[in-house]
Amino acid sequence: MTSNHDLYQRGLRVMPGGVNSPVRAFRSVGGTPNFIAEGHGAYVTDVEGAVFLDYVQSYGASIVGHAHPKVIATIEAAAKRGTTFGAPTEGEVRLAETMVGRIDGLEQLRLVSSGTEATMSAIRLARGATGRNKIVKFVGNYHGHSDALLASSGSGVIEGFDLGETSTPDSAGVTPGSIADTVVAPYNVVPTLDETVAVVVVEPVAANMGLIAPRDGFLEGLRDECNRVGALLMFDEVICGFRLAFGGATEFLSVTPDIWCFGKVIGGGLPVGAYGASTELMSHISPLGPVYQAGTLSGNPLATAAGLAVLELLTPDAYSQLEDTAEALADGLHRAFSDAGIEARVPRVGPLVGVFFGSDLPVDFESARASVSLGRYPQFFHGMLDAGIALAPGPYEVMFPSLAHRPEDIARTAEAAAQVAVRMAEGSI
């Protein structure tokens, strides 16, 4: 039987770090990654046959659970017709129609192959449409790995910042010139803009520095400040898009941006991204306008078919179920820590759940980093993994309960967390 260790060693020889996305290397928590062989519903099985109750769910992409029968049947039917054509298909039109029909203000969109492509292209659109160069982002918000946005990013690449000045690259190979027009500011504080700013890009609910909700008035303040100086407001909904509500963050938070970016959920587990705006703003995109963007696999027929199947499953009742599941999960984890005397906070925003250790609930990256610096997350992670429950192998990620998670799964999770919390309190883990 193939083992996780053997596969990891083989991977190390042919892939940097043995993985294809850094957080999978377990550097933040220690140990050997589990190589997943298959997943069904709320569960995944690794190559050694170990079964885990999964709260990673491909970092939110699998909102209906792994290998949902409708999604798999849809992908199989699409694959039999061909996997890619480099030509328009009915599927991409139908997916776009469905997305536009669910979000007020979103009139047109362009499909791409990843969240990084979506945010990168949306930034270019904002600059091209406004004729301005500067972008404003927030410390701890992760918007993909394009050069201009790798400054004070979240999801494990976060570093310090100097408010009001151009930022320092988070990655080698990103030149200072690439981020010379990127300004970073603390999350949950409305910055003062000027007429050089093309766009303010924000995670409407921060989910890449742990789960941090927007303070009352923060997003509304961004909307007003952008209006004041003629800048555009962009919501990066790659994580929270069509997870928070039927109409996305716009419906859930009652704030309408100028530009939206999507990913994960809209591909049904296959690689996808999208960005969109009003018809007027999208008229700047080629072939209609001078802002160039293209992609051979954009609108891939398998991804659009899977994404449409998932959106059809995400009815208003489904969102009520997701929120109820997340509420039960958050309550169970809170009780587990409280009963064991472990200082921890368990924030919940709609169907998203996070864990911060310490007495204070973080409101920005600095307070999130203070929680992570306590070093308790790796203990909790491995304790839960030993109990057969898979969380993200990094302290800046969140939990993604899906439609496949049942009340008995939540009860099992709460029971395991209670046992792990007791061991943490005893110092035996």
Buried (B, 14 or more C-beta within 10 A) or exposed (E): EEEBEBBBEEBEEEEEBBBEEBBBBBBBBEBBBBBBEEBBBBBBBBBBEBBBBBBBBBBBBBBBBBBBEBBBEBBEEBEEEEEEEEEEBEBBEBBBEBBBEBBEBBBBBBBBBBBBBBBBBBBBBBBBBBEBEBBBBBBBBBBBBBBBBBBBBBBBBBBEBEEEEBBBBBEEEBEEEBBEBBBBBBBBBBBEBEEEBBBBBBBBBBBBBBBBBBBEEBBBBBBEBBEEBEBBBBBBBBBBBBBBBBBBBBBBBEBBBBBBBBBBBBBBBBBBBBBBBEEEBBEBBEEEBEBEBEBEBBBBBBBBBBBBBBBEBBEEEBBEBBBBBBBBBBBBBBBBBBEBEBBBBBBBBBBBBBBBBBEEBBBBBBBBBBBBEBEBBBBBBBBBBEBBBBBBBBBBBBBBBBBBBEEEBBEBBBEBBBBBBBBBBEEEB
